[in-house]
Amino acid sequence: MPKVTFQKSGVTTDWDAVEDSLLELGESQGLDLDFGCRAGNCTMCQHKLVSGEVDYPFGHAADPDEGNILLCCSTPKTDVVIDA
């Protein structure tokens, strides 16, 4: 079970796959993260991936800036550190 760290917020938690995305995991931990469409179409939820790897199990239409990930539609493949 990968560990997910929201670096700026100081929150580290386990990914247990109960939530559908890293955005939902952050929200379950009380974080107020930006989002728009929740479907990977608008990039409002993008944050820098400091380390680790993510997957997009349901795909996405918009591409985040280089080095960033879309929290609304990504899941961790490994331990990840996100600049959020």
C-alpha positions, 0 to 999 in steps of 0.5 A: 500500500503506497504512502501519499505525502501532501508536502505543503500540508504536512499530511502523509497517509496510506493509499487504501484505494477506497477513494477513486483519486488522489484528490479524493484522498486529500479531501478525506484528510481535510485538505482544501484542494483546487479542482474543476471538472473532476474528470481530467479535462480542465487541469485546475487540480494539477500539482507538482509531483515531487517524487514517485509515480502515478497512474491514470486508470480512467484516462484524462483529456487534458495534459498537466504541465511538465512535472505535474499530475492531475489529482482528480484522476490519478492514483499512486503506483508507488509512494508519492510526494505531492507539492500540495 
